């Protein structure tokens, strides 16, 4: 089983929004590498839900994949923010996965705390220039973030 990280701006769609929605398609991913990561995801795999572009940025909770990758419908809708005129229903370019909340962390884990964790020293999350909204985590990275959040992960 793989572990993942989903980044979102909390004022646009934060962990509390996911809790209220109960499940949500992770739409708007328009980076091929992030799209390919979503195509690797399997139902039941867990992820850290990360608040980006926030003060402070950091990990807010755990979510899980409840539906595997499928075409992101926003790519076909000319009125949608994430419309892509190059994409066609018979040849979609972009996918999404559907996620659901597992649990909010007892304590928010700030980016500064994440940077101080030895388990995350080589993490893609902390790599210079990383702007991906979806990325893989190792077992140790996931476990360290979950422990810092005050709860054990469901392994």
Secondary structure as UniProt FT lines:
FT   STRAND          3..9
FT   HELIX           10..13
FT   HELIX           15..21
FT   STRAND          24..25
FT   HELIX           32..40
FT   TURN            43..44
FT   STRAND          46..52
FT   STRAND          58..71
FT   HELIX           73..76
FT   TURN            78..79
FT   TURN            81..82
FT   TURN            85..86
FT   TURN            89..90
FT   STRAND          95..110
FT   HELIX           111..116
FT   HELIX           118..120
FT   TURN            121..122
FT   HELIX           124..126
FT   TURN            128..129
FT   STRAND          134..137
FT   HELIX           139..148
FT   TURN            149..150
//
